[in-house]
Structure formats: structure tokens, C-alpha cells
């Protein structure tokens, strides 16, 4: 059984890149939330706006793909 991924350098490097990816994702999400004219959280949670929820989900996937490609 090959355990190359279990070396401390590889393990902690993966954790570090994951944390950087999450931080960059949240920063991008907050910037986009501030640029939009509506309160996205209020529209999705309180008013149950399904269309905005789908758009935000697609935006989250797009940002995640971009961050993963930039880190990887």
C-alpha cells in the first residue's frame, strides 16, 4: 500500500491550500454580495426566493472552480 499522501509535508500542504481556497471563496462571495443591489441572504432565507438561490449556487460553483484551478 502506497502512503505517499501521508507524509507530513503533503498533508499539511493540502490543509493549507484548502484553508486558502475557503478564505478566497468567502472573500469573493462577500464582494459579490456587496456589489448586488439586494440583500441576498434576506431574499433567499426570509423571502424564499428560489431563483436567486439557484443563481447564487451557480455563482458559488463558479467561484469554487476558479479558486481550485488557481491553487491547483
Secondary structure as the mmCIF struct_conf table of DSSP 4:
data_model
#
loop_
_struct_conf.conf_type_id
_struct_conf.id
_struct_conf.beg_label_comp_id
_struct_conf.beg_label_asym_id
_struct_conf.beg_label_seq_id
_struct_conf.end_label_comp_id
_struct_conf.end_label_asym_id
_struct_conf.end_label_seq_id
HELX_RH_3T_P HELX_RH_3T_P1 UNK A 4 UNK A 6
BEND BEND1 UNK A 7 UNK A 7
HELX_RH_AL_P HELX_RH_AL_P1 UNK A 8 UNK A 35
BEND BEND2 UNK A 36 UNK A 38
HELX_RH_AL_P HELX_RH_AL_P2 UNK A 40 UNK A 41
HELX_RH_PI_P HELX_RH_PI_P1 UNK A 42 UNK A 46
BEND BEND3 UNK A 47 UNK A 47
HELX_RH_AL_P HELX_RH_AL_P3 UNK A 50 UNK A 71
#
